[in-house]
Every structure is written in C-alpha cells, then in structure tokens.
Amino acid sequence: MTDVTDVTSPTELVPAPRTVEGPTRGGAGLTSGTTLWAGPGTETTERWLRSTLGPALGLPLRPGPEDARDGLRLRLDDTLAPEAYRLAVVADRGIEITGGSAAGVFWGAQTLRQLLGPDAFRKAPVRPGVPRGIPHQVIEDAPRFRWRGLMLDVARHFLPKEGVLRYLDLMAAHKLNVLHFHLTDDQGWRIEIQRYPKLTEVGSWRARTKIGHRASPLWDDKPHGGHYTQDDIREIVAYAAERHISVVPEIDVPGHSQAAIAAYPELGNTDVIDTASLTVWDTWGINPNVLAPTDNTVRFYEGVLEEVLELFPPDAGPFSPFVHIGGDECLKDQWRASDTAQKQISNLGLEDEEALQGWFIGHFNTWLAARGRRLIGWDEILEGGLAPGAAVSSWRGYAGGVTAARAGHDVVMCPEQQVYLDHRQDAGPDEPVPIGYVRTLEDVYRFEPVPSELTPDETARVLGTQANVWTEVMEDQGRVDYQTFPRLAALAEVAWSALPAPAERDFADFERRMTAHYRRLDALGVAYRPPTGPLPWQQRPGVLGRPIDGPPPNR
C-alpha cells in the first residue's frame, strides 16, 4: 500500500455517507504512476478528475487498462439507485468508484477528494510528488432527497460569471445538485434578452445602493450593476451540467419587476403612476410597482421566456425542465386602482385581484407546459389557484408546502425561518448587518424538510430542500461566503444524509467532522464565518440590520 499522507478518515466526511466498511490495514492510493480507466457513461467524472483533482495533487492520471494494479476505475452499475455510489479502496486492486448513474460516479469522486485531504481542494500542488495512500475501506452512499439546492440571488448584488462558476464548484463539493438562479428583481435585470435590449442596457444598473437594511441612513453612491450575456449563461449551464447540477432560472413576475418597468415603462400600470419616471430600485423591501396584468405584458414575457428556454435546455439535468416564475410579494394596490386591471378582471370573469394573479401565473404554467417545461414558483402562487403540474417553493414556513403537497403538487422546502442564509448566525454585537432570526450552524443542521403531518403519499411530493441566499446586504463575494458557509455544509448533510429526527441528530459529531471540513474550505479560499465568530475584517460596525429576537416560528 502507498504510504498514508495527510489523508482523511471516512469518519470526517461531509455530508456523512450511509455506510462505511473499514478502514482497515492495507489499501491503495494515488501516485504519479496511477492510471485512470473510465467505463462508458463516466466521462464527466473522468474529465473532472483530470482537470481538477489531478492538478491539485500534481498527478497526471494517465489512461490505463481496466485491470491495472493500483489503478483508479470508474464504472456504472444500474443495480444501484441513480445517484448512489460505491467507493472501494482495496490493496492490489486500487480504487473503484461505481455509480448507479453518471451523477453517482461523480458524487463518489467528491468523496474520494475528501479522503485525499485538504490539498486535494487546491488549484495546484503544494506537495508535488507526495503519494496519497488511502486505507482499505468500502463506502456505500446515496442521497435522501433528489433536489438538493442553493438559491443564489444575483439581482440585488451582481455576482460576476467567475463567481457563479466558483459557487457551482462549491456546490459540487457538497453534493448539491440544483442552482436556483434568481436573475431578475426590482434592483436589477441580469440576463441578456436580445429582443428586449433595454432590459440590460437600462435594467441592469442602478445609480446607487442602500447600505444595510432599508431603514439605514447609509448609501453607496457608486453605480452598481452588471449582467450575463447569453453566451455567459450557456457557459454557466454547461459548466453546471458537467458537475451534474441543474440550473433553474428565475424570472420574477408579476411583482419584483421595477427593473423591467424602468427599461420598458409600458409594462407597468401606466394609468395609476408615471412609469416613465421609474428607475431601477436602489433600496430594499416589497415594491408597489408591479407589472400591468395585460395581454401586452404577457406577450412581452412570452418573448423573454422564449429566449430563456433556449438558454436553459431541458436536457441539461434532471431538474432542467423547471422554470421559476417568482410569483411572490406582489402588492395589489395598483391593480385595485387601475381601470385597465379592473377591466381585465371583468373580461376574464375573475373574482378579484388575487384571482388575477392566479390567471397571470396560470397562463405561464400552460405556456411552459406546452413547451415541455414545468413551472415552479414561491408559495404565494397557491393563493389564486394552481394548475396541475406546477411545483411550489415553500418559503413562508412549512404551511405552503403542506398545502401544495396535499393538493398533489411537488414541493421544494426552503422556509425562511430555517434556511434563509441571509439571516444572522449569532446574536453577538459583532455579527455583520444582522438580519432576521438567529440561525446557527446547529439550527440548520437540525432543520427537517419534511413536515411530520404529511402522509407517505404526500411526503413523496417533497422533491427536496434548498438554502436561499438573498444578497441585499451582501455586496461582494466575501460577504456571500460569510453568510453561506459553513451553514451550507449543514444543509448539504440534511439534504443528502439519512439523518435521524432533528432532536436526535449528533451535532457534536458534525462539529467534529467540520474541523476537517474547515481545512477544505480554507484550501478552496472560502471566507466562511469561523466557529469563534467573525474576524475583524468580516465585521460591519455601524451598518444597520433588522434583527428579530426569539426563536423563529416552526410552522
């Protein structure tokens, strides 16, 4: 066996695998002579190993025969569940990763990376030529949930393309497989739509930005913005697909739309306000300026979505057919005051403004379904009635998810009070820009995505869970890192591992494993919140937040 050098015990893996046999004496490892054999269907993992793991350790991983002694082998086995894998390290046989699908093989490679120690998470070798031996062991693993996600808000504060690609790598390292990509909001439109160029020419930039909570007196007077070209989007989607991550775009309608109205004033309620005077919003909160519920607005957004569907093909991942249309926090005051909106209610035979939003959402549900796609929206879309086939992101607690599952709709559980990572991590005075409830690493680790009141059939409707990262008070990558990590590691274990009931979970063991995981995050350059609290440069003294005292509601 190759000498063991700074490798990780299987008892330090995050997320925790289902079963581990070993480790025992003997084993195999990676050296400059290790060859890589990749069976049919494992090409994405083969490319990742040679482009990422090999350079990190200074290993060429040259092609070799299937039966090479101490080789690294990848293969598929359709008797395993689709994302399941088996990682076997055996003396004189080498390392073999077997997956129920190409994704399963890839997740097994992520486990191998952790076993090889924190050096495996670097971009270039810091100990070139040092053999990497792993004790004999067999790890068998599979995810609890199919949808294991991260919602990344790039509308409030723009994250350049390189930052998005970096987050896809971070997601892959944690076996997360859905990027919910929040591309449009009042404060910015981030995706190029060629037939409507003003959406990015006008809608992607704001003149200034509120610093901290909307009640803060502080402003950043530097213009803020940016957008992704269509080729940027294609690159992001392809990069994600290579890592078995589905990208679900969000185009928010009919609320959260002031950036679009600033670009095209005719989209707003022109008979109520002077929409031509609106600019991209520079502060936070729920905006009263919503889309006009007219046929012209619907046609406009059909044009937007036609280009979106081309950029996000349905075969790029298991959840790629989904398109998120927002549907949340749509204030109805302008519709109540608008003759145009009231005539639309009458013409459609609707009861009220809530039903009008239901018509708006229902139209796009039908439109997307006719093109082989599936609509998903925030839980407010339930309020006007929801067509069959639509799915719900339950954010206002568990109630929306329970209602949706009981009505036969698929659900992604992401309750604000539990897994909104913009919420503060501690009650201490040094916590930067404290927003919402205190949600510690342990709180996220004890989050349970499936409400106990659901029946087995209803539980089957829970596709999975995701953490949501809203970036109103996160002006750069470092702030996003601080709020997201290490709590995303806890969410990843909740989504992947077969954990007991929340009160029975061994958080002390998770903290112990995180000691090793922090070294991996260090190697990746993640500016996470240390367990002892924020570092001096992570604090934001004097920036007003919106802390909420007491435990969050669990409903």
Disulfide bonds with the S-S distance in Angstrom:
none
